[in-house]
Every structure is written in structure tokens, then in C-alpha cells.
Amino acid sequence: MQHDVVIVGGAFAGLAAATYLGRARRSVLVIDAGNPRNRNAEEAHGYLGYDGRPPLTILDAAHRQIAAYPGVRIVGGKAVGAAALAGGFSVTLGDGDVVTWRKLILAFGTVSQLGFLMVLLGFGDANVALAGITMLVAHAMFKASLCM
């Protein structure tokens, strides 16, 4: 099935995007690995109407609200690959399933890891360093795009 939009990331940003798209009657698939970065925090801030509440409480409320939009579907899983197709793209999930879409929103968070820095200092695996550097560059590019 081809969706109008696939959102990779099912935490605050991804669910907010899914809400707006669902209200616009778009076909939306949210891919959620179920491992939000702030899951261990006591409070989350900056999410309108929920400031100071536990992150998992906010996510539960968001899931209930999104259930009102029949065009939005949330699936558990992890995106492990993507490819360009004529008229859209495909994403491969960790279980081997492939979904296609016209538009893509990357709404996954960063991962706090010291591992790549250790590799740069001469300890550990070069693949970890590359993944860490890629994450930092992608995060910096996203931040820069907010200023444009």
C-alpha cells in the first residue's frame, strides 16, 4: 500500500506531524521503534498543554488523540533502509516489510552515545565512529535548516 506520508519516529515530533496530516485527511504511516530518547526523564517540557508531565504520559495521550484520525496508522518497528522509486520512495523495516510513500518525514531523535568519540580517540570500532559522526552531521544540518 502506498501512503501519502510515512513518518519515521513515533515520539513527540512524529506524532505531532501525524496529527496535522491526519486532520488534513492524508494517509499516514508512523514507524515507531518504541524507544524514545526521553523515556527515562521525569518530566518533558515544551510540548504545549503537557509541560512538566512525564514523557510516556504525553505519548499515551497523543496515541489516544491520534486514534480519532482513521487515516493515521502507527506500527512498531525500525526503519533500516530506504530507496527512491518512480513517484515516491520505499522504506524497509527491520522485519523485512517494505512500505512505499510519496513524502517522508524523519522525526526520530538523536542518540546520546560517547562510543563514537572513543573510536575517534583510538578505542573501539570504526563503524561506531562513522554512525556517530553521521548522526551529528544530520543533527547539525537539521538545526541549520531551522534558521533558514
Short mmCIF file of the C-alpha atoms (twelve columns), coordinates in Angstrom:
data_MODEL
# 
_entry.id   MODEL 
# 
loop_
_atom_site.group_PDB 
_atom_site.id 
_atom_site.type_symbol 
_atom_site.label_atom_id 
_atom_site.label_alt_id 
_atom_site.label_comp_id 
_atom_site.label_asym_id 
_atom_site.label_seq_id 
_atom_site.Cartn_x 
_atom_site.Cartn_y 
_atom_site.Cartn_z 
_atom_site.pdbx_PDB_model_num 
ATOM 1   C CA . MET A 1   0.000  0.000  0.000  1 
ATOM 2   C CA . GLN A 2   1.315  3.441  -0.822 1 
ATOM 3   C CA . HIS A 3   0.821  6.104  1.817  1 
ATOM 4   C CA . ASP A 4   0.756  9.845  1.300  1 
ATOM 5   C CA . VAL A 5   3.314  10.257 4.067  1 
ATOM 6   C CA . VAL A 6   5.499  7.931  6.100  1 
ATOM 7   C CA . ILE A 7   6.875  9.307  9.340  1 
ATOM 8   C CA . VAL A 8   9.947  7.613  10.783 1 
ATOM 9   C CA . GLY A 9   9.762  8.321  14.502 1 
ATOM 10  C CA . GLY A 10  6.788  7.932  16.800 1 
ATOM 11  C CA . ALA A 11  7.602  10.297 19.646 1 
ATOM 12  C CA . PHE A 12  6.562  13.928 20.115 1 
ATOM 13  C CA . ALA A 13  7.611  15.353 16.735 1 
ATOM 14  C CA . GLY A 14  6.402  12.388 14.699 1 
ATOM 15  C CA . LEU A 15  3.047  12.213 16.453 1 
ATOM 16  C CA . ALA A 16  2.517  15.971 16.136 1 
ATOM 17  C CA . ALA A 17  3.146  15.725 12.385 1 
ATOM 18  C CA . ALA A 18  0.815  12.714 12.152 1 
ATOM 19  C CA . THR A 19  -1.932 14.665 13.927 1 
ATOM 20  C CA . TYR A 20  -1.786 17.559 11.467 1 
ATOM 21  C CA . LEU A 21  -1.647 15.249 8.467  1 
ATOM 22  C CA . GLY A 22  -4.494 13.129 9.830  1 
ATOM 23  C CA . ARG A 23  -6.608 16.264 10.206 1 
ATOM 24  C CA . ALA A 24  -5.826 17.020 6.547  1 
ATOM 25  C CA . ARG A 25  -7.196 13.553 5.679  1 
ATOM 26  C CA . ARG A 26  -3.864 12.204 4.486  1 
ATOM 27  C CA . SER A 27  -2.903 8.540  4.570  1 
ATOM 28  C CA . VAL A 28  -0.131 8.419  7.159  1 
ATOM 29  C CA . LEU A 29  2.035  5.604  8.436  1 
ATOM 30  C CA . VAL A 30  4.109  6.243  11.561 1 
ATOM 31  C CA . ILE A 31  7.015  3.864  12.135 1 
ATOM 32  C CA . ASP A 32  7.808  3.793  15.848 1 
ATOM 33  C CA . ALA A 33  10.738 1.864  17.306 1 
ATOM 34  C CA . GLY A 34  9.178  2.428  20.746 1 
ATOM 35  C CA . ASN A 35  12.368 3.707  22.317 1 
ATOM 36  C CA . PRO A 36  12.002 7.484  22.825 1 
ATOM 37  C CA . ARG A 37  15.157 9.258  23.919 1 
ATOM 38  C CA . ASN A 38  13.447 10.917 26.891 1 
ATOM 39  C CA . ARG A 39  11.767 7.734  28.180 1 
ATOM 40  C CA . ASN A 40  13.706 7.872  31.465 1 
ATOM 41  C CA . ALA A 41  13.099 11.567 32.132 1 
ATOM 42  C CA . GLU A 42  10.764 12.501 34.957 1 
ATOM 43  C CA . GLU A 43  9.331  15.456 33.039 1 
ATOM 44  C CA . ALA A 44  9.135  16.717 29.473 1 
ATOM 45  C CA . HIS A 45  8.985  20.386 28.581 1 
ATOM 46  C CA . GLY A 46  7.962  22.436 25.584 1 
ATOM 47  C CA . TYR A 47  5.029  20.300 24.440 1 
ATOM 48  C CA . LEU A 48  2.027  22.613 24.503 1 
ATOM 49  C CA . GLY A 49  -0.531 21.666 27.160 1 
ATOM 50  C CA . TYR A 50  1.676  18.997 28.729 1 
ATOM 51  C CA . ASP A 51  4.658  20.943 30.089 1 
ATOM 52  C CA . GLY A 52  6.193  19.219 33.096 1 
ATOM 53  C CA . ARG A 53  4.438  15.881 32.615 1 
ATOM 54  C CA . PRO A 54  6.193  12.512 32.255 1 
ATOM 55  C CA . PRO A 55  7.119  11.793 28.609 1 
ATOM 56  C CA . LEU A 56  5.368  8.421  28.472 1 
ATOM 57  C CA . THR A 57  2.163  10.022 29.796 1 
ATOM 58  C CA . ILE A 58  2.325  12.544 26.955 1 
ATOM 59  C CA . LEU A 59  2.898  9.785  24.386 1 
ATOM 60  C CA . ASP A 60  -0.080 7.799  25.732 1 
ATOM 61  C CA . ALA A 61  -2.312 10.883 25.383 1 
ATOM 62  C CA . ALA A 62  -1.007 11.502 21.849 1 
ATOM 63  C CA . HIS A 63  -1.808 7.913  20.831 1 
ATOM 64  C CA . ARG A 64  -5.364 8.280  22.143 1 
ATOM 65  C CA . GLN A 65  -5.839 11.557 20.259 1 
ATOM 66  C CA . ILE A 66  -4.445 10.178 17.001 1 
ATOM 67  C CA . ALA A 67  -6.907 7.274  17.170 1 
ATOM 68  C CA . ALA A 68  -9.585 9.804  16.111 1 
ATOM 69  C CA . TYR A 69  -7.967 10.054 12.655 1 
ATOM 70  C CA . PRO A 70  -8.715 6.928  10.596 1 
ATOM 71  C CA . GLY A 71  -6.047 7.766  8.013  1 
ATOM 72  C CA . VAL A 72  -3.225 7.535  10.558 1 
ATOM 73  C CA . ARG A 73  -1.716 4.162  11.418 1 
ATOM 74  C CA . ILE A 74  1.143  3.558  13.847 1 
ATOM 75  C CA . VAL A 75  3.287  0.450  13.502 1 
ATOM 76  C CA . GLY A 76  6.010  -0.795 15.762 1 
ATOM 77  C CA . GLY A 77  9.320  -1.292 14.037 1 
ATOM 78  C CA . LYS A 78  12.568 0.217  12.970 1 
ATOM 79  C CA . ALA A 79  13.390 1.660  9.558  1 
ATOM 80  C CA . VAL A 80  16.602 0.038  8.322  1 
ATOM 81  C CA . GLY A 81  16.762 1.208  4.692  1 
ATOM 82  C CA . ALA A 82  15.220 3.481  2.091  1 
ATOM 83  C CA . ALA A 83  15.279 3.801  -1.695 1 
ATOM 84  C CA . ALA A 84  13.989 6.223  -4.332 1 
ATOM 85  C CA . LEU A 85  11.252 4.921  -6.639 1 
ATOM 86  C CA . ALA A 86  9.358  6.468  -9.531 1 
ATOM 87  C CA . GLY A 87  6.832  8.765  -7.862 1 
ATOM 88  C CA . GLY A 88  7.986  8.174  -4.309 1 
ATOM 89  C CA . PHE A 89  10.194 6.152  -2.046 1 
ATOM 90  C CA . SER A 90  10.299 2.869  -0.177 1 
ATOM 91  C CA . VAL A 91  11.431 2.106  3.328  1 
ATOM 92  C CA . THR A 92  12.465 -1.292 4.599  1 
ATOM 93  C CA . LEU A 93  11.599 -2.236 8.142  1 
ATOM 94  C CA . GLY A 94  13.711 -4.396 10.414 1 
ATOM 95  C CA . ASP A 95  11.362 -7.357 9.916  1 
ATOM 96  C CA . GLY A 96  11.785 -7.188 6.118  1 
ATOM 97  C CA . ASP A 97  8.462  -5.495 5.337  1 
ATOM 98  C CA . VAL A 98  8.658  -2.741 2.720  1 
ATOM 99  C CA . VAL A 99  6.307  0.257  2.610  1 
ATOM 100 C CA . THR A 100 6.094  2.968  -0.035 1 
ATOM 101 C CA . TRP A 101 5.197  6.627  0.244  1 
ATOM 102 C CA . ARG A 102 5.045  9.870  -1.650 1 
ATOM 103 C CA . LYS A 103 6.547  12.026 1.105  1 
ATOM 104 C CA . LEU A 104 8.766  11.284 4.079  1 
ATOM 105 C CA . ILE A 105 9.191  12.957 7.444  1 
ATOM 106 C CA . LEU A 106 12.213 11.986 9.519  1 
ATOM 107 C CA . ALA A 107 11.177 12.665 13.091 1 
ATOM 108 C CA . PHE A 108 13.483 10.416 15.033 1 
ATOM 109 C CA . GLY A 109 15.623 11.778 17.832 1 
ATOM 110 C CA . THR A 110 19.293 11.688 18.441 1 
ATOM 111 C CA . VAL A 111 21.050 9.022  20.454 1 
ATOM 112 C CA . SER A 112 23.323 10.086 23.288 1 
ATOM 113 C CA . GLN A 113 26.443 7.996  22.908 1 
ATOM 114 C CA . LEU A 114 30.038 8.511  23.839 1 
ATOM 115 C CA . GLY A 115 31.116 5.468  21.799 1 
ATOM 116 C CA . PHE A 116 31.976 7.296  18.559 1 
ATOM 117 C CA . LEU A 117 34.164 9.775  20.451 1 
ATOM 118 C CA . MET A 118 36.072 6.865  21.992 1 
ATOM 119 C CA . VAL A 119 36.718 5.483  18.492 1 
ATOM 120 C CA . LEU A 120 37.999 8.845  17.296 1 
ATOM 121 C CA . LEU A 121 40.400 8.770  20.227 1 
ATOM 122 C CA . GLY A 122 41.629 5.331  19.165 1 
ATOM 123 C CA . PHE A 123 39.424 2.995  21.174 1 
ATOM 124 C CA . GLY A 124 36.796 0.763  19.547 1 
ATOM 125 C CA . ASP A 125 35.208 0.079  16.158 1 
ATOM 126 C CA . ALA A 126 35.356 2.474  13.174 1 
ATOM 127 C CA . ASN A 127 31.738 1.681  12.227 1 
ATOM 128 C CA . VAL A 128 30.587 3.146  15.534 1 
ATOM 129 C CA . ALA A 129 32.550 6.315  14.805 1 
ATOM 130 C CA . LEU A 130 31.008 6.666  11.344 1 
ATOM 131 C CA . ALA A 131 27.489 6.210  12.723 1 
ATOM 132 C CA . GLY A 132 28.121 8.788  15.424 1 
ATOM 133 C CA . ILE A 133 29.582 11.332 13.027 1 
ATOM 134 C CA . THR A 134 26.715 10.792 10.585 1 
ATOM 135 C CA . MET A 135 24.229 11.404 13.403 1 
ATOM 136 C CA . LEU A 136 26.000 14.612 14.439 1 
ATOM 137 C CA . VAL A 137 26.134 15.933 10.864 1 
ATOM 138 C CA . ALA A 138 22.454 15.130 10.282 1 
ATOM 139 C CA . HIS A 139 21.502 16.827 13.550 1 
ATOM 140 C CA . ALA A 140 23.573 19.920 12.687 1 
ATOM 141 C CA . MET A 141 22.021 20.109 9.204  1 
ATOM 142 C CA . PHE A 142 18.534 19.910 10.742 1 
ATOM 143 C CA . LYS A 143 19.333 22.682 13.222 1 
ATOM 144 C CA . ALA A 144 20.744 24.828 10.414 1 
ATOM 145 C CA . SER A 145 17.599 24.304 8.323  1 
ATOM 146 C CA . LEU A 146 15.519 25.783 11.149 1 
ATOM 147 C CA . CYS A 147 17.410 29.052 10.737 1 
ATOM 148 C CA . MET A 148 16.618 29.390 7.019  1 
# 
